[in-house]
Amino acid sequence: MIKAIFFDLDDTLLWDQKSVKEAFAATCKFAEERCGADAVQLEETVREAARNLYSSYETYAFTQMIGINPFEGLWGNFLDDHDEFKKMKEIVPGYRKQAWTTGLKAIGVDDLELGCELAERFPNERRNQPFVYEETIKTLDSLKLNYQLLLLTNGSPDLQKTKLGLSPELIPYFDQIVISGDFGKGKPDPAIFEYALSLMNLEKNEVIMVGDNLLTDILGANRAGINSVWINRDQKERNEVIPAYEIQHLEELCSLLEELKVEC
């Protein structure tokens, strides 16, 4: 019998991809107005520069393990008490400036001052663009009546808490919040799922994991022996990772859980 639900945060409850997209759009539009750069092209070149730079730093292996992507590096402060996060805190100011400056150069704009200005502008735009899926609160309201809820998110504690601070209505729904940067390992490592189970004092067959990412949320749950629900809003094709269940809209979770009750 399912007693608790583990939820991923980014692009499961929070629409992080839209937040990043809107922040890029606003920042690149500002650049277009300043220097005539094509906003769409600039976004593409900055994203590419960010990915390339991010993977070149000594912290890359750590960010992969914890689950921090290049675009989080473009706005996070990483004010966390861990040696690798301290390294990231030192790296990110230069990383941001270089990513934006390199992106500008790629479309023929050699302007260090503008690159630095855009590097400072993007974090503010990202903070001004918090999006929660419209069905998130309604679904959590319904589930909270009958289930314990735990948030299981990859990332820097400082950054994930910042995201939650921008959408504070989510916080009261959760009995526990587990962030990979606090634990020391991220999804899909089964250890973080086992830790979450221990916090709730539950067995693996008493919980279900809900997330959008096959390679972190679903693979990790599978490895830990926890049934998983893949929320596939964009009708992506499956890879070799197979979830126990698949939904296309978060509200479908409520009816799925009712069906599972009947089966029990």
Secondary structure, 3 states (H helix, E strand, C coil): CCCEEEECCECCCECHHHHHHHHHHHHHHHHHHHHCCCHHHHHHHHHHHHHHHHCCCCCHHHHHHHCCCHHHHCCCCCCCCCHHHHHHHHHHHHHHHHHHHHHHHHCCCCCHHHHHHHHHHHHHHHHCCCCECCCHHHHHHHHHCCCEEEEEECCCHHHHHHHHHHCHHHHHHCCEEEEHHHHCCCCCCHHHHHHHHHHHCCCHHHEEEEECCHHHHHHHHHHHCCEEEEECCCCCCCCCCCCCEEECCCCHHHHHHHHHHHHC
